[in-house]
C-alpha cells in the first residue's frame, strides 16, 4: 500500500496544474487545422495572453504550479517557457505533439516521449512528470515511463489519493474532469453549438465543493487548467478568488505535482 506523507500540520494536498496546449490540441484533433489560422488562434491566445495573466495571479498569491507542456509548444514559445521557469514553476511532459498515445505504435510513443522531454529540458530543468495528452494512455505508456526515468504520471481518474502503479514504480496523481476547466469552458464551432459555456461562478462553486470534499477525506485536489480557457479575464478573476479560498485553509498543502509525487511512499 502506498501512502501520501504530508508535511506536519497538513491534512490534504492541492496541486495547481496547467496544460499549456496552445495550438497543439487543435492540430492533433485534425491535421487540416494547420490551414485554419482562425481555429488555431483559440490556442494561440493561451500563449499570447493566458499564460501571462495566469503567472500574474500565481505571483499575487505566492503559489507554485506545474505546467504540462507539449514539446512543440515549448519550441514555438520559448519566451513563455523561460517566464514559467523563472517564476519557479515546474515543467511536466505533455507529449511532443498532443497526439493521444492510443493512436501511436510503441516506437512512435517512445519518440514522442524523448522529443518532448528534450524540448522541455532545454530550459534548464529536469522533467520527471508526465501527463498524457487528453488523459489517454496506451498499454505501453507506463512501461515507457519507467524505462525513461519518469517518476510520476497525472493521467488517471481512479482515485482521490495519489498511489503507486502496482506493476510499475510510477506514482499516479489522479485527475478528474470535474476539476478541469475544459469541460465547462471549451466551445468549438462545428461540433457543439448545443453546448453552452458555463459561467465562472458556476465553476467556482463546483470546484469549491469538490475541493472541500477531497480535503475532508485527506486526498489530493488536482486542479487542471488550460491557459487558453482559464486565461479569459472573468475566469482568471475567479481563479484568484478560488485559490484565495483554498489558501485560507492552513491545513492544505499547496505544492507542485513533483513535490507531491515525492511525498508518496
Ligand atoms: Zn492537453
Boltz pocket constraint, residues with backbone or C-beta under 6 A from the ligand:
constraints:
  - pocket:
      binder: B
      contacts: [[A, 19], [A, 20], [A, 21], [A, 25], [A, 94], [A, 98], [A, 132], [A, 133], [A, 134]]
      max_distance: 6.0
